[in-house]
Amino acid sequence: MLLRVENLSLEFGEFKVESASFEVERGDYLIIIGPTGSGKTILLETIAGFHTPKQGRIYMGNEDITSLPPEKRGISMVYQDYMLFPNMNVYNNIAYGLRKKINNDGEVRKEVKHIAKVLDIKHLLYRNPTTLSGGEQQRVAIARALVVKPKILLMDEPFSSLDVKTREKMRKLVKDVMKEYETTVIQITHDFEDVFVLANKVVIMKNGKILQIGTPDDIFRKPTNEFIANFVSTNVLRCRAVGKKGNLSVLNCNGVTLYTPDKSHGSVIVSIRPEEIIVSPYKIFSSARNILKGKIIDVIRRGNLVWLTVDAGIKLRTVITPNSMELLGIEKNKDVYLIFKASCVKVIG
């Protein structure tokens, strides 16, 4: 265990954190998600040492760092607005924190040039930060945070102001550089793509409270309550268990029959991930137990994906690629079949 947060509580203006507890292992890439105002940033800043908790403790290994000043924690932080020094060139921005640790100018130069090479900004070292693009500024901010070799790197929505293509490039770059520097990361994001590409552990918060901790698969495929399911864009249905068929439970969802392997009694809430639903313009033979016919009532293009809403007696959202949409001739008001396995129907309440 590298970092342990125990029953942390504090209030800062309108933001609060209540009894937050979680652990981070060395090498983890933990991402915190949740609605705006849920306390994500104040939690990160408290770990960094910028706020004093009302109660609870923070441990780095076996050391209690709750009262340590930020500069003694071995933690670096990157904000979404970069916070680069406009009166310094890129080289001096990166070297700023390193010079407080190393007195040898030659060693500082060596470390700065290495991290600049890794992050592909070596050609920018003597430029002023104000002349750089958003992606370039973000790489400088990450270089400045990483060059001091922190025990943990905290990042608050580091890619939010970048365009889609630059975000994709930054995710790959960050993943590679974190591996080289063997860095442990805690990141806040509102972009689920960050979670899928980078995280091995996810924390979801609401109103200052941690609701669920787990792998990305746990959070997105096995949400523990209806709020989480809705937040992570899972289909949420209210159904009633009406019987058994072999080892499957039979559910009545607004008159539509669904099958699930989960134990079900009385009224239940189920979730179905959009990406686990196959869309077809014609009925196909499949081992999947759930096959529904419906009409496409909404089509929304988001980046590299197309989200479809289908009315099959119950409204379900699914996602396909633009290429698949074109090949299958899928369009609004067209009848389609939705196919998904019984194991994709998760009882969450």
C-alpha positions as CSV (number, residue, x, y, z in Angstrom):
1,M,0.0,0.0,0.0
2,L,1.4,3.4,-1.0
3,L,-1.4,5.8,0.0
4,R,-4.2,5.2,2.5
5,V,-7.0,7.7,3.1
6,E,-9.0,6.9,6.3
7,N,-12.3,8.5,7.1
8,L,-11.4,11.9,5.7
9,S,-13.9,14.7,6.2
10,L,-13.7,18.4,5.6
11,E,-15.7,21.3,4.3
12,F,-14.3,24.1,2.1
13,G,-16.9,26.7,1.1
14,E,-19.8,24.9,-0.6
15,F,-17.7,21.8,-1.2
16,K,-17.3,18.9,1.3
17,V,-15.9,15.4,1.7
18,E,-17.5,13.0,4.2
19,S,-15.8,9.9,5.7
20,A,-13.7,9.2,2.5
21,S,-11.6,6.0,2.7
22,F,-9.6,4.3,0.0
23,E,-6.2,2.8,-0.7
24,V,-3.8,3.3,-3.6
25,E,-1.1,0.7,-4.4
26,R,2.2,1.5,-6.0
27,G,1.7,1.7,-9.8
28,D,-2.0,2.2,-9.6
29,Y,-3.8,4.6,-12.0
30,L,-6.8,5.6,-10.0
31,I,-9.5,7.8,-11.5
32,I,-12.1,9.7,-9.5
33,I,-15.4,10.4,-11.3
34,G,-18.6,12.0,-10.2
35,P,-20.9,15.0,-10.8
36,T,-19.7,18.5,-10.6
37,G,-19.6,19.6,-7.0
38,S,-19.2,16.1,-5.6
39,G,-15.9,17.0,-3.8
40,K,-13.4,15.4,-6.2
41,T,-11.0,18.4,-6.4
42,I,-11.1,19.2,-2.6
43,L,-10.3,15.6,-1.9
44,L,-7.3,15.7,-4.3
45,E,-6.1,19.0,-2.8
46,T,-6.4,17.6,0.7
47,I,-4.2,14.7,-0.2
48,A,-1.7,17.2,-1.7
49,G,-1.7,19.1,1.6
50,F,-3.5,22.3,0.6
51,H,-6.4,21.8,3.1
52,T,-6.5,20.5,6.7
53,P,-9.2,17.8,7.2
54,K,-11.8,18.2,10.0
55,Q,-11.2,14.5,10.8
56,G,-9.5,11.4,9.3
57,R,-5.9,10.6,8.4
58,I,-3.7,10.3,5.3
59,Y,-0.9,7.8,5.3
60,M,2.0,7.5,2.8
61,G,3.2,4.0,3.4
62,N,3.4,3.8,7.2
63,E,3.9,7.5,7.7
64,D,1.1,9.8,8.8
65,I,1.3,12.8,6.4
66,T,-1.9,14.4,7.5
67,S,-0.2,17.4,9.0
68,L,2.9,17.6,6.7
69,P,3.2,20.7,4.4
70,P,2.7,20.0,0.7
71,E,6.4,20.3,-0.2
72,K,7.3,17.4,2.2
73,R,4.7,14.9,0.9
74,G,6.4,13.8,-2.2
75,I,3.3,14.6,-4.2
76,S,3.0,16.6,-7.4
77,M,-0.2,18.1,-8.9
78,V,-1.3,19.1,-12.4
79,Y,-4.4,21.3,-12.9
80,Q,-6.5,21.6,-16.0
81,D,-5.4,25.2,-16.5
82,Y,-1.7,24.1,-16.5
83,M,-0.6,27.0,-14.1
84,L,2.8,27.5,-15.9
85,F,4.9,30.5,-15.0
86,P,4.5,33.0,-17.9
87,N,7.8,34.8,-16.9
88,M,9.9,31.7,-17.4
89,N,10.6,29.7,-20.6
90,V,9.7,26.0,-20.8
91,Y,13.1,24.8,-19.6
92,N,12.9,26.9,-16.4
93,N,9.3,25.9,-15.8
94,I,10.3,22.3,-15.8
95,A,13.4,22.9,-13.8
96,Y,11.7,25.0,-11.2
97,G,10.9,22.3,-8.6
98,L,13.9,20.2,-9.5
99,R,16.3,23.0,-8.5
100,K,14.9,22.8,-5.0
101,K,16.0,19.2,-4.8
102,I,19.2,19.2,-6.8
103,N,22.0,21.9,-6.6
104,N,24.0,20.5,-9.6
105,D,23.1,22.4,-12.7
106,G,24.4,19.7,-14.9
107,E,22.2,17.1,-13.3
108,V,19.2,19.4,-13.6
109,R,19.9,19.9,-17.3
110,K,20.1,16.2,-17.8
111,E,16.8,15.4,-16.1
112,V,15.0,18.3,-17.8
113,K,16.2,17.2,-21.3
114,H,15.3,13.6,-20.6
115,I,11.7,14.3,-19.5
116,A,11.3,16.7,-22.4
117,K,12.4,14.0,-24.8
118,V,10.0,11.5,-23.3
119,L,7.1,13.9,-23.6
120,D,8.2,15.1,-27.1
121,I,8.7,18.8,-26.1
122,K,12.5,19.0,-26.4
123,H,12.2,21.4,-29.3
124,L,10.1,23.7,-27.1
125,L,12.5,24.1,-24.2
126,Y,13.4,27.8,-24.9
127,R,9.9,28.9,-25.9
128,N,7.6,31.0,-23.7
129,P,4.6,29.0,-22.5
130,T,2.2,31.6,-23.7
131,T,3.2,30.7,-27.3
132,L,2.4,27.0,-27.0
133,S,-0.8,25.1,-27.9
134,G,-3.0,23.7,-25.2
135,G,-1.6,20.2,-25.7
136,E,2.0,21.5,-25.6
137,Q,1.3,23.4,-22.4
138,Q,-0.2,20.3,-20.8
139,R,2.9,18.3,-21.6
140,V,5.1,21.0,-20.0
141,A,2.9,20.9,-16.9
142,I,3.2,17.1,-16.7
143,A,7.0,17.3,-17.3
144,R,7.3,19.8,-14.4
145,A,5.3,17.6,-12.1
146,L,7.1,14.4,-13.1
147,V,10.7,15.5,-13.3
148,V,10.9,15.7,-9.4
149,K,9.9,12.0,-9.4
150,P,7.0,12.3,-7.0
151,K,5.7,9.3,-5.1
152,I,2.2,10.2,-6.4
153,L,1.1,12.4,-9.3
154,L,-2.3,14.1,-8.8
155,M,-4.1,15.4,-12.0
156,D,-7.3,17.4,-12.0
157,E,-9.0,17.1,-15.4
158,P,-5.7,17.4,-17.2
159,F,-7.2,16.8,-20.7
160,S,-10.6,18.7,-20.4
161,S,-9.6,21.8,-22.4
162,L,-8.0,19.8,-25.3
163,D,-9.7,18.9,-28.5
164,V,-10.6,15.2,-29.1
165,K,-7.6,14.3,-31.3
166,T,-5.1,16.0,-28.8
167,R,-6.8,14.2,-25.9
168,E,-6.3,10.8,-27.6
169,K,-2.6,11.6,-28.2
170,M,-2.2,12.8,-24.6
171,R,-3.7,9.7,-23.1
172,K,-1.2,7.5,-25.0
173,L,1.7,9.8,-24.1
174,V,0.7,9.8,-20.4
175,K,0.3,6.1,-20.3
176,D,3.8,5.6,-21.8
177,V,5.5,8.1,-19.6
178,M,3.8,6.9,-16.4
179,K,5.2,3.4,-17.2
180,E,8.7,4.7,-17.8
181,Y,8.7,6.8,-14.6
182,E,6.9,4.1,-12.6
183,T,4.5,6.8,-11.4
184,T,1.4,6.2,-9.3
185,V,-1.5,8.5,-10.4
186,I,-4.7,9.8,-9.0
187,Q,-6.7,11.7,-11.7
188,I,-10.1,13.5,-11.8
189,T,-12.0,13.4,-15.0
190,H,-15.5,13.8,-16.5
191,D,-14.4,11.9,-19.7
192,F,-15.1,8.1,-19.4
193,E,-12.6,7.5,-22.2
194,D,-9.9,8.4,-19.7
195,V,-11.2,5.7,-17.5
196,F,-11.3,3.0,-20.2
197,V,-7.8,3.9,-21.5
198,L,-5.9,4.7,-18.3
199,A,-7.4,3.5,-15.1
200,N,-7.0,0.2,-13.3
201,K,-9.1,1.5,-10.3
202,V,-12.1,3.9,-10.1
203,V,-13.7,5.9,-7.3
204,I,-17.1,7.4,-7.9
205,M,-18.3,10.2,-5.7
206,K,-21.5,12.1,-5.1
207,N,-22.2,14.9,-2.6
208,G,-18.9,14.5,-0.9
209,K,-19.3,10.7,-0.4
210,I,-17.6,7.8,-2.0
211,L,-20.3,5.5,-3.4
212,Q,-18.3,2.8,-5.1
213,I,-14.7,1.7,-5.6
214,G,-13.6,-0.9,-8.1
215,T,-12.1,-1.7,-11.4
216,P,-13.5,0.1,-14.5
217,D,-15.4,-3.2,-15.2
218,D,-16.9,-3.1,-11.7
219,I,-18.1,0.5,-12.0
220,F,-19.5,0.3,-15.6
221,R,-20.8,-3.3,-15.7
222,K,-21.7,-3.8,-12.0
223,P,-22.9,-0.5,-10.6
224,T,-24.1,-0.8,-7.0
225,N,-27.0,1.5,-7.3
226,E,-29.3,3.3,-9.7
227,F,-27.5,6.7,-9.5
228,I,-24.2,5.1,-10.5
229,A,-25.8,3.2,-13.3
230,N,-27.4,6.4,-14.7
231,F,-24.2,8.4,-14.2
232,V,-22.1,6.0,-16.2
233,S,-24.7,5.9,-19.0
234,T,-25.9,2.4,-18.4
235,N,-29.5,1.5,-19.3
236,V,-31.5,1.3,-16.1
237,L,-34.8,-0.5,-16.0
238,R,-37.3,-1.2,-13.3
239,C,-38.6,-4.7,-13.6
240,R,-40.4,-7.5,-11.7
241,A,-39.2,-11.0,-11.2
242,V,-42.0,-13.3,-12.5
243,G,-40.4,-16.8,-12.5
244,K,-37.5,-19.0,-13.5
245,K,-36.5,-20.7,-16.7
246,G,-33.7,-23.2,-16.0
247,N,-31.0,-21.3,-14.2
248,L,-32.2,-17.9,-15.4
249,S,-34.6,-15.4,-13.7
250,V,-37.5,-14.2,-15.9
251,L,-38.2,-10.5,-15.6
252,N,-41.2,-8.4,-16.7
253,C,-40.0,-4.9,-17.7
254,N,-43.0,-2.8,-18.7
255,G,-44.5,-5.9,-20.5
256,V,-41.2,-6.9,-22.1
257,T,-39.6,-10.2,-21.0
258,L,-35.9,-10.3,-20.2
259,Y,-33.6,-13.0,-18.8
260,T,-30.8,-12.7,-16.2
261,P,-28.7,-15.2,-14.3
262,D,-28.8,-12.9,-11.2
263,K,-31.1,-14.0,-8.4
264,S,-34.3,-11.9,-8.5
265,H,-37.3,-11.5,-6.3
266,G,-40.1,-9.0,-6.5
267,S,-39.3,-5.6,-7.9
268,V,-35.8,-5.2,-9.1
269,I,-33.6,-2.6,-10.8
270,V,-31.4,-3.8,-13.6
271,S,-28.6,-2.3,-15.7
272,I,-27.5,-3.2,-19.3
273,R,-24.4,-1.6,-20.8
274,P,-25.1,0.0,-24.2
275,E,-21.9,-1.5,-25.7
276,E,-23.1,-5.0,-24.9
277,I,-26.2,-4.7,-27.0
278,I,-25.8,-5.9,-30.6
279,V,-27.9,-4.0,-33.2
280,S,-29.1,-5.7,-36.4
281,P,-31.6,-4.7,-39.1
282,Y,-32.8,-8.3,-39.2
283,K,-33.4,-11.1,-36.8
284,I,-30.4,-13.4,-36.4
285,F,-30.0,-16.7,-34.7
286,S,-28.0,-16.4,-31.5
287,S,-27.4,-18.1,-28.2
288,A,-28.3,-14.8,-26.5
289,R,-31.5,-15.1,-24.6
290,N,-32.6,-11.5,-25.0
291,I,-33.8,-10.6,-28.5
292,L,-36.1,-7.6,-28.9
293,K,-37.6,-5.8,-31.9
294,G,-37.9,-2.1,-31.8
295,K,-37.7,1.2,-33.6
296,I,-34.8,3.7,-33.6
297,I,-36.2,6.9,-32.1
298,D,-32.9,8.9,-31.7
299,V,-29.5,9.0,-33.3
300,I,-26.7,11.0,-31.8
301,R,-23.1,11.2,-33.1
302,R,-20.5,11.7,-30.3
303,G,-16.9,11.7,-31.4
304,N,-16.1,8.3,-33.0
305,L,-19.3,6.6,-31.9
306,V,-23.0,6.8,-32.6
307,W,-25.5,6.5,-29.8
308,L,-28.9,5.0,-30.7
309,T,-32.1,5.0,-28.6
310,V,-34.4,2.2,-29.5
311,D,-38.0,1.8,-28.4
312,A,-38.7,-1.9,-27.9
313,G,-41.5,-1.5,-25.4
314,I,-38.7,-0.4,-23.1
315,K,-36.3,2.3,-24.2
316,L,-32.7,1.1,-24.5
317,R,-29.6,3.0,-25.6
318,T,-26.9,1.2,-27.6
319,V,-23.7,2.4,-29.3
320,I,-22.2,1.5,-32.7
321,T,-19.5,2.9,-34.9
322,P,-20.3,5.2,-37.8
323,N,-18.9,2.6,-40.2
324,S,-21.3,-0.1,-38.8
325,M,-24.2,2.3,-39.0
326,E,-23.5,2.9,-42.7
327,L,-22.9,-0.8,-43.5
328,L,-26.1,-1.9,-41.8
329,G,-28.2,1.0,-43.2
330,I,-29.3,2.0,-39.7
331,E,-31.2,5.3,-39.4
332,K,-33.8,7.0,-37.4
333,N,-37.3,5.5,-37.5
334,K,-36.0,2.2,-38.8
335,D,-36.9,-1.1,-37.2
336,V,-34.0,-3.1,-35.7
337,Y,-33.4,-6.0,-33.4
338,L,-31.5,-5.7,-30.2
339,I,-29.6,-8.8,-29.1
340,F,-27.8,-9.2,-25.7
341,K,-26.9,-12.1,-23.4
342,A,-28.7,-12.9,-20.2
343,S,-25.4,-12.2,-18.4
344,C,-25.5,-8.6,-19.6
345,V,-28.6,-7.9,-17.5
346,K,-27.3,-7.0,-14.1
347,V,-29.6,-6.7,-11.0
348,I,-28.4,-3.7,-9.0
349,G,-31.2,-3.2,-6.6
